[in-house]
Amino acid sequence: MEAYILMVVCLAAWGATVFLFKFLMKDSEYAFVIGSIAGLVIAAAAGGAYYQHLAAPSL
């Protein structure tokens, strides 16, 4: 179950970043490319943070 939550977190981070770049940039093609690259970095960071959260011992 945790893997599906991780996928949703990463997909949401990527989608939000692409939407933000499309909203902020005038040229739609470059906005998608740059937004996708930035979104992948942010999605990897969000996924890593969520994985660390799952790996942390519960108190």
Secondary structure, 3 states (H helix, E strand, C coil): CHHHHHHHHHHHHHHHHHHHHHHHCCCHHHHHHHHHHHHHHHHHHHHHHHHHHHHCCCC
